[in-house]
Amino acid sequence: MKKDKLNTRLREYAKSLSPKDDEKDLMSKVYNAVNNVLWINNCIQIWSYPRYTSITPVHDLDVLYILWEWNENSHNPLNTLIDLNNKLISDFDNPTKYSIKISQQTHSVTISFQENNEEKFWLDIVPAYIFNKNEFWLDKYKVPEIINISHKNRIKKYKKLTESHEEMWWINSDPRWYIKIASELDSATRWEFRKSVKLIKNWKNNLCNSDENLKLKSFHLEQVITNFFRENNDLEIFDAVFNFFIELPNIIARPNQISDRANSDKYIDDYLVKLTQQQKNKIILARDCLLIKLENISSNDNIRNIFDICYYERVWPEEKFLFDQKIPVCTDSNYSFKICGNVHQRDWFRAFVLDVLWIISIDRKITFWIEWNQPNVDLFKWKVRNDSNCDSPRGEITDHRTLREPEHTKYWWNHYVECYAILNNVCVAKEKQNVKLNK
């Protein structure tokens, strides 16, 4: 599929991942209802929603409740939270169809929106102290360290802290910087940034649903994409997605690469140290499967299937794909070609040129070439893949010709030969020919 069509299809799918109108309406109503109690100047939304990188379904909203200037010797918001909890109970006007439950935690107040005692949506209001300015002269904050974990785990942690009478640690936070950068990138890239992030988050969520032990963090992956676009804001959505998955093995192999903007001694990818090698290997198997599907996508395929999770384990060390050489596949019919195969004479068997149905006997030699209408490209790459059930499945990719010239038909079953036309390090055309060996 041509790159421009691929970009269009990816953008359409990314758009379908955005929060639905009813979700946006719900969050807007809830946030406005909070502002009516606390005043808008005292509140700021955080996480992905104000950066426009969230995806459906949306289940939570986090709000910083800005108190006053940070005082190193006095930063216990207990009395403030008691007042806040009481004020919300008395003054919060529920704008939704759900029943609500307001509860004070050790370092936040949570509003749980429920239906038949099942939580459908929740809002965490977290205290924040102003303590500094960032490079854009926007406020930075001190917030409870616990804010960096998910809502459900946060509630469990709050309960544990209450029971053990432990004091919360406070960390620096710079949400306005991340919102500012995301906004600028989105504008400069005509929304390619946010759409690229949504696709990666969708795959990440699918991965975790497939195996809950493969927990990559959304914010970390978003910052990887952020760095891609900060280095080159001319990237298109296909480039960003392809580059991300090409780099994924390196990303998960090297923790502590992306500093927290507000805490120079902390890294947002530090959690990677907890991934086992087995978990990393499985993530790479999922990545390989996605990239194989991306290499073979046709105009009739549903683009969402690309991001469904599957795992591809290479059955032979030599098996390679174009993405291993960082070569994307964006085919163009203007560069199409046809593979031919010349079966050499052997004993009393005559030589012949293979036709459309390539069924031949074992122990023959074949020389492969491209028919006379060769497209004008930089080079051709060849791949020979034998049946997975044979002793040598192969799958290497070589320049200009197949690894062996001629190739020798040695194993039974189904094999294939594939040729790739490479122009400017992009595969602009490819041709695959199946070869069946009979006894």
C-alpha positions as CSV (number, residue, x, y, z in Angstrom):
1,M,0.0,0.0,0.0
2,K,1.3,3.5,-0.9
3,K,2.5,5.5,2.0
4,D,0.0,8.3,1.6
5,K,-2.9,5.8,1.7
6,L,-1.3,4.1,4.7
7,N,-1.1,7.5,6.5
8,T,-4.7,8.1,5.7
9,R,-5.9,4.8,7.0
10,L,-3.8,5.1,10.2
11,R,-5.2,8.6,10.8
12,E,-8.7,7.4,10.4
13,Y,-8.2,4.6,12.9
14,A,-6.4,6.9,15.4
15,K,-9.4,9.2,15.2
16,S,-11.7,6.3,16.1
17,L,-9.7,5.8,19.3
18,S,-10.3,9.3,20.6
19,P,-12.7,9.7,23.6
20,K,-16.3,9.5,22.4
21,D,-18.6,12.5,22.5
22,D,-20.4,11.2,25.6
23,E,-17.1,10.6,27.4
24,K,-15.9,14.1,26.6
25,D,-19.2,15.5,27.7
26,L,-19.1,13.6,30.9
27,M,-15.6,14.8,31.8
28,S,-16.4,18.4,30.9
29,K,-19.5,18.4,33.1
30,V,-17.6,16.7,36.0
31,Y,-14.7,19.1,35.7
32,N,-17.0,22.2,35.5
33,A,-18.9,20.9,38.6
34,V,-15.6,20.7,40.5
35,N,-14.6,24.2,39.4
36,N,-18.0,25.5,40.6
37,V,-16.9,24.3,44.1
38,L,-13.2,25.1,44.0
39,W,-12.9,27.9,41.4
40,I,-11.3,27.3,38.1
41,N,-8.0,29.2,39.0
42,N,-7.4,26.6,41.7
43,C,-7.6,23.6,39.5
44,I,-5.7,22.0,36.7
45,Q,-6.3,18.8,34.8
46,I,-3.4,16.4,34.5
47,W,-2.4,13.2,32.6
48,S,-3.3,12.5,29.0
49,Y,-6.7,14.1,28.6
50,P,-5.5,17.8,28.7
51,R,-2.7,16.7,26.3
52,Y,-5.3,15.3,23.9
53,T,-3.5,11.9,23.9
54,S,-6.1,9.9,25.8
55,I,-8.0,7.1,24.2
56,T,-11.4,5.5,24.7
57,P,-12.6,4.1,27.1
58,V,-11.9,6.9,29.6
59,H,-12.6,5.9,33.2
60,D,-10.9,8.6,35.3
61,L,-10.0,12.2,35.6
62,D,-7.2,13.6,37.8
63,V,-7.3,17.2,39.0
64,L,-4.6,19.1,41.0
65,Y,-6.1,21.3,43.6
66,I,-3.7,24.1,44.0
67,L,-3.2,25.3,47.5
68,W,-0.5,27.8,48.3
69,E,3.3,28.1,48.1
70,W,5.3,25.1,49.2
71,N,6.6,25.3,52.8
72,E,9.3,22.7,53.5
73,N,8.3,22.7,57.2
74,S,4.6,22.7,56.8
75,H,3.0,20.7,54.0
76,N,0.4,18.5,55.6
77,P,-2.9,19.1,53.7
78,L,-5.0,17.2,56.2
79,N,-7.1,20.1,57.3
80,T,-7.5,21.3,53.7
81,L,-8.6,17.8,52.6
82,I,-11.1,17.6,55.5
83,D,-12.5,21.0,54.4
84,L,-12.5,19.9,50.8
85,N,-14.2,16.6,51.5
86,N,-16.9,18.4,53.5
87,K,-17.3,21.1,50.9
88,L,-17.7,18.6,48.1
89,I,-20.3,16.7,50.1
90,S,-22.3,19.8,50.7
91,D,-21.8,21.8,47.5
92,F,-20.9,19.4,44.6
93,D,-23.7,19.3,42.2
94,N,-23.6,15.9,40.5
95,P,-24.0,16.5,36.7
96,T,-24.3,12.9,35.8
97,K,-26.8,10.1,35.8
98,Y,-24.7,8.1,38.2
99,S,-24.8,8.0,41.9
100,I,-21.7,9.3,43.6
101,K,-19.6,8.4,46.6
102,I,-17.2,11.1,48.0
103,S,-14.4,9.8,50.1
104,Q,-11.3,11.4,51.7
105,Q,-8.0,9.6,51.2
106,T,-4.7,10.3,52.9
107,H,-3.7,12.8,50.2
108,S,-6.7,13.3,47.9
109,V,-10.5,13.3,47.8
110,T,-12.1,10.8,45.4
111,I,-15.5,11.1,43.8
112,S,-16.6,7.7,42.6
113,F,-19.4,7.6,40.0
114,Q,-21.4,4.4,40.3
115,E,-24.2,2.5,38.7
116,N,-25.7,-0.5,40.7
117,N,-22.7,-0.3,43.0
118,E,-20.2,-0.7,40.1
119,E,-17.7,2.1,39.6
120,K,-18.1,3.6,36.1
121,F,-15.9,6.7,36.4
122,W,-13.9,8.3,39.1
123,L,-12.3,11.7,39.8
124,D,-9.3,12.2,42.1
125,I,-8.7,15.7,43.4
126,V,-5.1,15.9,44.6
127,P,-3.5,18.7,46.6
128,A,-0.6,20.6,44.9
129,Y,1.7,23.2,46.3
130,I,3.4,25.8,44.0
131,F,7.1,25.7,44.5
132,N,8.8,27.0,41.3
133,K,8.6,28.0,37.6
134,N,9.5,26.1,34.5
135,E,11.3,27.4,31.4
136,F,7.9,28.7,30.1
137,W,7.4,30.6,33.3
138,L,4.6,28.3,34.3
139,D,4.0,27.0,37.8
140,K,5.6,23.7,39.0
141,Y,4.2,21.9,41.9
142,K,4.8,19.6,44.8
143,V,2.4,16.6,44.7
144,P,2.1,13.3,46.6
145,E,4.4,10.7,45.1
146,I,1.5,8.3,45.0
147,I,-0.1,10.2,42.2
148,N,2.1,8.4,39.7
149,I,0.2,5.1,40.1
150,S,-3.2,4.1,38.8
151,H,-6.4,5.0,40.5
152,K,-7.2,1.5,41.8
153,N,-3.7,0.9,43.1
154,R,-3.7,4.4,44.5
155,I,-6.8,3.7,46.6
156,K,-5.1,0.5,47.9
157,K,-2.0,2.5,48.8
158,Y,-4.0,5.2,50.5
159,K,-5.6,2.5,52.7
160,K,-2.3,0.9,53.6
161,L,-0.7,4.3,54.5
162,T,-3.7,5.1,56.7
163,E,-3.5,1.8,58.5
164,S,0.3,2.1,59.1
165,H,0.2,5.8,59.9
166,E,2.9,6.5,57.3
167,E,3.6,9.9,55.9
168,M,3.4,10.5,52.2
169,W,6.5,11.4,50.2
170,W,6.2,14.6,48.1
171,I,7.8,15.0,44.7
172,N,8.2,17.7,42.1
173,S,5.7,17.8,39.3
174,D,5.6,19.8,36.1
175,P,2.3,18.9,34.3
176,R,2.1,22.3,32.6
177,W,5.4,21.7,30.8
178,Y,4.1,18.4,29.3
179,I,0.8,20.0,28.3
180,K,2.7,22.9,26.7
181,I,5.0,20.7,24.7
182,A,2.2,18.4,23.6
183,S,0.2,21.4,22.4
184,E,3.1,22.8,20.5
185,L,4.0,19.5,18.8
186,D,0.3,18.9,17.9
187,S,0.0,22.2,16.2
188,A,3.4,22.0,14.4
189,T,2.6,18.5,13.1
190,R,-1.1,19.1,12.3
191,W,-2.2,16.5,14.9
192,E,0.2,13.8,13.7
193,F,1.6,13.7,17.2
194,R,-1.6,13.0,19.1
195,K,-2.7,10.4,16.6
196,S,0.6,8.6,16.7
197,V,0.4,8.4,20.5
198,K,-3.1,7.1,20.4
199,L,-2.1,4.2,18.1
200,I,0.8,3.3,20.4
201,K,-1.4,3.4,23.5
202,N,-4.0,1.3,21.8
203,W,-1.4,-1.4,21.1
204,K,0.0,-1.1,24.6
205,N,-3.5,-1.6,26.1
206,N,-4.1,-4.6,23.9
207,L,-0.8,-6.0,24.9
208,C,-1.6,-5.7,28.6
209,N,-5.1,-7.3,28.0
210,S,-3.3,-10.2,26.3
211,D,-0.9,-10.6,29.1
212,E,-1.3,-8.5,32.3
213,N,2.4,-9.0,33.1
214,L,3.5,-7.0,30.0
215,K,2.8,-3.6,31.6
216,L,4.4,-0.8,29.6
217,K,3.4,2.6,30.9
218,S,1.4,5.0,28.6
219,F,3.2,8.1,29.8
220,H,6.6,6.6,29.1
221,L,5.6,5.6,25.5
222,E,4.0,9.0,24.9
223,Q,7.3,10.6,25.8
224,V,9.2,8.3,23.4
225,I,6.9,9.6,20.6
226,T,7.3,13.1,21.9
227,N,11.1,12.9,21.5
228,F,10.6,11.5,18.0
229,F,8.6,14.6,16.9
230,R,10.8,17.0,18.8
231,E,13.7,15.7,16.8
232,N,11.8,15.9,13.5
233,N,8.3,17.5,13.4
234,D,8.0,16.6,9.7
235,L,7.4,13.0,10.6
236,E,4.1,11.5,9.4
237,I,2.0,9.1,11.4
238,F,3.4,6.0,9.6
239,D,7.0,7.1,10.2
240,A,6.3,7.6,13.9
241,V,4.6,4.3,14.4
242,F,7.2,2.4,12.3
243,N,10.1,4.0,14.1
244,F,8.6,3.3,17.5
245,F,8.3,-0.4,16.9
246,I,11.7,-0.6,15.3
247,E,13.2,1.0,18.4
248,L,11.0,-0.9,20.9
249,P,13.6,-3.6,21.7
250,N,16.2,-0.9,22.5
251,I,13.6,1.1,24.5
252,I,12.7,-1.8,26.8
253,A,16.4,-3.0,27.1
254,R,17.7,0.3,28.4
255,P,15.8,1.8,31.4
256,N,16.5,5.2,32.9
257,Q,16.8,7.1,29.5
258,I,14.1,9.7,29.9
259,S,14.4,12.1,32.8
260,D,11.4,13.4,34.7
261,R,11.2,17.1,33.8
262,A,10.7,18.1,37.4
263,N,13.0,15.6,39.0
264,S,16.5,15.3,37.4
265,D,17.4,12.3,39.6
266,K,14.3,10.4,38.5
267,Y,13.4,8.7,35.2
268,I,9.9,8.0,33.8
269,D,11.2,4.7,32.3
270,D,12.8,3.4,35.5
271,Y,10.0,0.8,35.9
272,L,11.6,-1.1,33.0
273,V,14.2,-2.6,35.4
274,K,11.4,-4.7,36.8
275,L,10.7,-6.4,33.5
276,T,12.1,-9.9,33.3
277,Q,14.0,-11.0,30.2
278,Q,11.2,-13.4,29.5
279,Q,8.7,-10.5,29.6
280,K,10.9,-8.4,27.3
281,N,11.2,-11.3,24.9
282,K,7.4,-11.7,24.7
283,I,7.0,-8.0,24.0
284,I,9.4,-8.3,21.1
285,L,7.4,-11.3,19.8
286,A,4.3,-9.1,19.8
287,R,6.2,-6.3,18.1
288,D,7.5,-8.7,15.4
289,C,4.0,-9.9,14.7
290,L,2.7,-6.3,14.3
291,L,5.6,-5.4,12.0
292,I,5.1,-8.5,9.9
293,K,1.4,-7.6,9.5
294,L,2.4,-4.0,8.6
295,E,4.8,-5.3,5.9
296,N,2.0,-7.4,4.3
297,I,-1.0,-5.1,4.7
298,S,-3.2,-4.7,1.6
299,S,-5.9,-2.2,0.8
300,N,-8.6,-4.7,1.7
301,D,-7.2,-5.3,5.3
302,N,-8.8,-3.7,8.3
303,I,-6.1,-1.4,9.8
304,R,-7.2,-2.1,13.4
305,N,-6.1,-5.7,12.9
306,I,-2.5,-4.4,12.8
307,F,-2.8,-3.5,16.5
308,D,-4.5,-6.7,17.6
309,I,-2.0,-8.7,19.6
310,C,-0.3,-11.8,18.2
311,Y,3.1,-13.3,18.9
312,Y,5.5,-14.4,16.2
313,E,8.4,-16.6,17.2
314,R,11.1,-17.0,14.5
315,V,11.6,-20.8,14.0
316,W,15.1,-20.3,12.7
317,P,17.8,-17.8,13.7
318,E,18.5,-16.8,10.1
319,E,14.9,-15.7,9.5
320,K,14.9,-11.9,8.8
321,F,12.4,-9.3,7.7
322,L,12.9,-5.9,6.1
323,F,12.1,-4.2,9.4
324,D,15.2,-5.8,10.8
325,Q,17.1,-3.6,8.4
326,K,14.8,-0.6,9.3
327,I,13.3,-0.7,5.8
328,P,9.5,0.1,5.7
329,V,7.2,-1.4,3.1
330,C,5.2,1.2,1.2
331,T,4.4,-0.3,-2.2
332,D,3.6,1.6,-5.4
333,S,2.2,-0.2,-8.4
334,N,4.5,2.0,-10.6
335,Y,7.4,-0.2,-9.5
336,S,5.7,-3.6,-9.9
337,F,7.7,-6.6,-11.3
338,K,7.5,-10.3,-11.7
339,I,9.8,-13.1,-10.5
340,C,10.9,-15.8,-12.9
341,G,12.7,-19.1,-12.1
342,N,14.7,-21.2,-14.5
343,V,14.8,-24.9,-13.5
344,H,18.1,-26.4,-14.6
345,Q,18.4,-29.6,-16.6
346,R,19.2,-32.7,-14.6
347,D,19.9,-36.1,-16.0
348,W,17.0,-36.9,-18.3
349,F,14.9,-34.1,-16.9
350,R,14.7,-31.1,-19.2
351,A,15.3,-27.5,-18.2
352,F,12.2,-25.2,-18.1
353,V,11.0,-21.9,-16.9
354,L,8.6,-22.1,-14.0
355,D,5.0,-21.0,-14.8
356,V,2.3,-19.6,-12.5
357,L,1.9,-22.9,-10.6
358,W,5.4,-23.6,-9.3
359,I,5.2,-27.3,-8.4
360,I,8.4,-29.2,-9.0
361,S,10.2,-32.3,-7.9
362,I,12.9,-32.5,-5.3
363,D,16.7,-32.4,-6.1
364,R,16.5,-29.7,-8.8
365,K,18.4,-26.4,-9.2
366,I,16.6,-23.1,-9.8
367,T,18.0,-19.7,-10.7
368,F,15.7,-16.8,-9.9
369,W,15.7,-13.5,-11.7
370,I,13.4,-10.6,-12.5
371,E,11.6,-10.3,-15.8
372,W,12.8,-7.8,-18.3
373,N,10.6,-4.9,-17.1
374,Q,12.7,-4.2,-14.1
375,P,11.7,-1.0,-12.2
376,N,14.3,1.7,-11.8
377,V,15.2,1.3,-8.1
378,D,18.4,1.3,-6.0
379,L,18.6,-2.5,-5.5
380,F,16.7,-5.7,-5.1
381,K,16.7,-7.9,-2.0
382,W,15.8,-11.5,-2.0
383,K,14.4,-13.9,0.6
384,V,14.1,-17.7,0.5
385,R,11.8,-19.2,3.2
386,N,11.6,-22.9,3.4
387,D,8.7,-24.8,5.1
388,S,8.7,-24.4,8.9
389,N,8.6,-28.2,9.2
390,C,11.8,-28.9,7.4
391,D,15.3,-29.1,8.9
392,S,16.4,-25.7,7.5
393,P,13.6,-23.1,7.3
394,R,16.1,-20.4,6.4
395,G,14.5,-16.9,5.8
396,E,17.7,-14.8,5.3
397,I,17.5,-11.6,3.2
398,T,20.3,-11.0,0.7
399,D,21.1,-8.2,-1.8
400,H,21.0,-8.6,-5.6
401,R,20.3,-12.4,-5.6
402,T,19.2,-15.3,-3.5
403,L,21.8,-16.6,-1.0
404,R,22.6,-19.6,-3.3
405,E,22.7,-19.2,-7.0
406,P,21.3,-21.5,-8.1
407,E,19.0,-22.6,-5.3
408,H,18.7,-26.4,-4.7
409,T,15.3,-28.0,-4.0
410,K,16.2,-30.2,-1.1
411,Y,13.1,-30.3,1.3
412,W,9.5,-31.3,0.8
413,W,6.4,-29.2,1.4
414,N,5.7,-25.5,0.8
415,H,8.3,-22.8,0.4
416,Y,8.4,-19.3,-1.1
417,V,10.8,-16.9,-2.7
418,E,10.3,-13.2,-2.2
419,C,11.9,-10.2,-3.9
420,Y,11.9,-6.6,-2.7
421,A,12.5,-3.5,-4.8
422,I,14.3,-0.9,-2.6
423,L,14.3,2.8,-3.4
424,N,15.6,5.4,-0.9
425,N,15.6,2.7,1.8
426,V,11.9,2.0,1.3
427,C,10.4,-1.1,-0.2
428,V,8.3,0.3,-3.1
429,A,7.4,-3.1,-4.6
430,K,7.6,-6.8,-3.7
431,E,6.7,-10.0,-5.4
432,K,6.2,-13.4,-3.7
433,Q,6.2,-16.7,-5.3
434,N,5.2,-19.9,-3.6
435,V,7.1,-23.1,-4.5
436,K,5.7,-26.5,-3.7
437,L,8.0,-29.5,-3.8
438,N,6.4,-32.9,-4.6
439,K,7.9,-36.3,-4.2
